[in-house]
Amino acid sequence: MDPFDAGAGGLLRQPRAVWATAGASVVAFMGIGLVDPILPSIAGGLNATPGQVSLLFTSYFLITAVAMLLTGFVSSRIGGRRTLLLGLAFVVVFAGLAGTSGSVGELVGFRAGWGLGNALFVSTALAVIVGAAAGGSAAAILLYESALGLGMACGPLLGALLGDASWRYPFFGTAFLMAVGFLCIAAFLKEQPKPARKTSLLDPLKALGHGGLASAAVSAFFYNYTFFTVLAFTPFVLNMSPYRSGAVFFAWGVLLAVFSVVVAPRMQRRFGSPKVLGGSLVLLAVDVLVLGYGDHTTAIVCTILSGAFIGVNNTVYTELALGVSDAPRPVASAGYNFVRWFAAAAAPYFAPRIEEWTGSLRVPFVVAAVTAVAGALVVVVRRRALTGEAEELETKRATEDSVTVFAN
C-alpha cells in the first residue's frame, strides 16, 4: 500500500487527533533548530563564548536522553494524552522562562527543563501517532517524519524572524505556539488505552539487549554526533546575520523534509534500508568534510546539502528502531533515543572545544566525518542483525495493522 494514497488510511486521511498531535510535534521540533540563527546574537547579548552558548544544546539533549527512560514509565501509568499534555506544559513554562534569562547559566538551565518536556512529548507523540493513525505504521512514521522535517525547516526561520528584533523573542514565540498545541491536544485527542503491563524504568535498557536495536542505536549515536555538529557548530562558522543564517537553515530543513518523506521511502523500496543508510552516511561524511575545508560559499552549499542526507537517515533510523526488535514500540523508541541523544548532547559541547584545542575550524568537521563513517561501518558489520528479524516482524505487524484498519 502506498502511504501517500489519499484513500482510506493514506497519509492525508487521518483522524483529527493525529493531526493535532502531528501539529504539536512540528512546534516541538521547531524548538531544536530555533536557536541556530541566533546563537551569535545570544553570545553577544549575554557576553558568552561559543563554547558556553553551545551548552544550550548540550543541556537540552542531555536531559532529553536521560528523560527517555522516564517516558514509558510515565505514559504507561497516566496515559499517552496526559503525558503529552505534561510535556507540553513543561515546554511552555521553560521556553517562556528562557526568554527572561539574565545570564547564559540561567538560559542553559531553562533549556534543560525544556528538554525534559520535549522528551515526554516527542517520544509519546510517536507512539500516539503510530497507534491512532489510519493506514498502519508506514503512514504513521512518514507523518511523524513530515512533522520533524517541517519543524526543522520552520524553527530556524522563526528564530531568524523573531530573533532579528531580540534573541529573547523566539523563546516567547515557542512558548505561545506550544500553548496552542496544548489546547489542540486537549480538545481533539482522546485518552489512549493504557498498556496491559506498566513500563519500568529499566525496560528501555533491557530492550537494548536485542542485537538489532542496539546496533541501530549505536550507529545512530555516531550519526547524531555528525548531525548536531552541523546544527550547533556551523552557525558560528558561517557567522551571518540571523536573517541570512535562518534562510540557510530553512533551505536545509526543506531538503531534510523532502528527502525524509518523499525520497527515503522510494530509495528503501528499491535498494533496501542498509544500503540506503550506509550510502547516505558516507555521503554525509564527504559533505561535512568539504564543508570544513571549503570557502564561505562552499560551506553554505554543503550546510544546505547536508539536509538531504540527514532527512534520509532520520527516516531509515526511525523505521529500523521501531521495527527491528519485538519490544513494544514505545519501549524500543525510548531505548534507542536514550543512546542516540547523548551524541546530540556531546557534539555541541566538543565541537567548539576541539576548535579551541587545535586552533582550527576544520578539525571539528573532520571528527564529524569520522563519526558518520563509523555509523556506516556499524550498519555494514551488523547488517544481518538489523535486517534478520526485522523482515519477520514487519510482516507480522503489517498483518496486525491490516486487521486494525479493517476493524476500524
Secondary structure as UniProt FT lines:
FT   TURN            3..4
FT   TURN            8..9
FT   TURN            11..12
FT   HELIX           16..33
FT   TURN            34..35
FT   HELIX           36..38
FT   HELIX           39..45
FT   TURN            46..47
FT   HELIX           50..53
FT   HELIX           55..78
FT   HELIX           80..98
FT   TURN            99..100
FT   HELIX           104..132
FT   TURN            134..135
FT   HELIX           136..163
FT   TURN            164..165
FT   TURN            167..168
FT   HELIX           169..188
FT   TURN            201..202
FT   HELIX           203..207
FT   TURN            208..209
FT   HELIX           211..238
FT   HELIX           242..258
FT   HELIX           259..263
FT   HELIX           264..271
FT   HELIX           273..293
FT   HELIX           296..323
FT   HELIX           329..358
FT   HELIX           363..381
FT   HELIX           383..407
//
